[in-house]
Amino acid sequence: MPFDTMATVRLLRESGIEERQAEAITNAIKGAVTGGVATKTGIHDVKAEIHEVNADIARIKIDLKWMKLIGAFVLAVIVLQRLAELVAVTTP
């Protein structure tokens, strides 16, 4: 949304506000009016960042699946070793 700072300063000056105060008020209004406006470039950049985050999450999910698989394998090896030890101790 365009904001005419010159016209705003002029309007404030005509209402009796000093130049410096009129400029400060105008800058505050301009920041409030135009500060939160999204641009097409800004939206595109945010979408690109979201895409990167989603790709990172997908990689993390794959890593977690591998970690679970490796953990299950290690646990199975430990359990089988203990079972083999028990069988060796109980077998005459």
KETORSE-356931 format. One line per field, with one value per residue (C-alpha): residue number from 1; residue in three letters; x, y, z. Coordinates in pm, 1 decimal, decimal comma. Layout:
BEGIN
i <- (NUM; ...)
aa <- (ALA; ...)
X <- (X; ...)
Y <- (Y; ...)
Z <- (Z; ...)
***
This chain:
BEGIN
i <- (1; 2; 3; 4; 5; 6; 7; 8; 9; 10; 11; 12; 13; 14; 15; 16; 17; 18; 19; 20; 21; 22; 23; 24; 25; 26; 27; 28; 29; 30; 31; 32; 33; 34; 35; 36; 37; 38; 39; 40; 41; 42; 43; 44; 45; 46; 47; 48; 49; 50; 51; 52; 53; 54; 55; 56; 57; 58; 59; 60; 61; 62; 63; 64; 65; 66; 67; 68; 69; 70; 71; 72; 73; 74; 75; 76; 77; 78; 79; 80; 81; 82; 83; 84; 85; 86; 87; 88; 89; 90; 91; 92)
aa <- (MET; PRO; PHE; ASP; THR; MET; ALA; THR; VAL; ARG; LEU; LEU; ARG; GLU; SER; GLY; ILE; GLU; GLU; ARG; GLN; ALA; GLU; ALA; ILE; THR; ASN; ALA; ILE; LYS; GLY; ALA; VAL; THR; GLY; GLY; VAL; ALA; THR; LYS; THR; GLY; ILE; HIS; ASP; VAL; LYS; ALA; GLU; ILE; HIS; GLU; VAL; ASN; ALA; ASP; ILE; ALA; ARG; ILE; LYS; ILE; ASP; LEU; LYS; TRP; MET; LYS; LEU; ILE; GLY; ALA; PHE; VAL; LEU; ALA; VAL; ILE; VAL; LEU; GLN; ARG; LEU; ALA; GLU; LEU; VAL; ALA; VAL; THR; THR; PRO)
X <- (0,0; 159,2; 199,6; 250,5; 490,0; 512,7; 135,2; 118,1; 394,0; 220,7; -113,4; 43,3; 230,1; -90,3; -260,5; 4,9; 258,2; 625,7; 828,0; 1044,5; 746,4; 546,4; 829,5; 862,3; 489,7; 485,8; 774,7; 597,9; 277,5; 466,4; 639,5; 309,7; 130,7; 399,0; 617,8; 409,1; 323,9; 444,2; 597,7; 592,7; 968,2; 930,8; 659,5; 871,0; 1169,1; 958,0; 821,3; 1177,0; 1281,6; 979,9; 1076,3; 1431,6; 1302,3; 1070,6; 1364,6; 1570,0; 1285,7; 1259,7; 1635,9; 1609,4; 1322,2; 1532,5; 1826,1; 1599,0; 1469,2; 1826,4; 1915,5; 1618,2; 1717,0; 2078,3; 1965,7; 1734,6; 2017,8; 2259,8; 1995,6; 1931,2; 2303,4; 2330,7; 2024,4; 2152,8; 2494,0; 2331,9; 2112,0; 2417,1; 2593,6; 2291,5; 2273,2; 2645,1; 2617,0; 2308,9; 2425,8; 2625,2)
Y <- (0,0; 330,3; 593,8; 960,2; 1086,6; 1438,2; 1484,1; 1349,1; 1581,1; 1872,7; 1783,1; 1761,7; 2090,8; 2264,1; 2142,7; 2318,6; 2043,6; 2139,0; 2008,2; 1769,0; 1621,2; 1593,8; 1398,5; 1167,2; 1099,2; 1039,2; 790,8; 605,5; 585,9; 474,0; 197,6; 74,3; 87,2; -56,4; -254,5; -570,0; -590,4; -906,4; -881,3; -1147,5; -1188,3; -1221,3; -1484,1; -1672,4; -1666,3; -1798,6; -2078,4; -2172,4; -2182,8; -2399,2; -2636,5; -2660,6; -2727,4; -2999,8; -3160,6; -3147,9; -3310,1; -3587,3; -3655,4; -3663,5; -3913,4; -4140,4; -4110,5; -4200,8; -4508,6; -4623,4; -4558,6; -4768,8; -5048,8; -5046,6; -5031,5; -5328,8; -5522,6; -5447,2; -5548,3; -5873,2; -5954,0; -5886,6; -6100,5; -6385,2; -6369,4; -6388,7; -6678,3; -6859,6; -6804,6; -6938,3; -7244,6; -7308,2; -7279,2; -7502,9; -7768,0; -8048,6)
Z <- (0,0; -103,2; 167,3; 79,3; 345,5; 202,1; 210,4; 566,3; 688,8; 513,8; 674,3; 1019,8; 967,3; 857,6; 1176,9; 1386,7; 1456,7; 1430,3; 1133,2; 1336,5; 1518,8; 1195,3; 1034,0; 1336,5; 1344,4; 968,1; 991,1; 1272,0; 1070,4; 758,5; 953,3; 1093,9; 758,8; 531,9; 774,0; 777,8; 409,1; 239,5; -106,1; -374,9; -332,6; 43,4; 5,7; -248,3; -10,1; 276,9; 56,6; -43,2; 323,1; 410,1; 127,6; 267,0; 618,7; 487,8; 304,9; 626,9; 820,8; 559,8; 591,1; 970,4; 950,6; 729,9; 971,8; 1264,6; 1081,7; 1023,4; 1386,6; 1501,2; 1266,0; 1385,2; 1749,2; 1697,9; 1532,6; 1819,3; 2074,3; 1889,3; 1885,2; 2261,3; 2338,8; 2119,7; 2291,2; 2635,7; 2525,2; 2390,6; 2725,2; 2915,9; 2693,8; 2740,3; 3120,3; 3149,6; 2905,5; 3078,0)
***
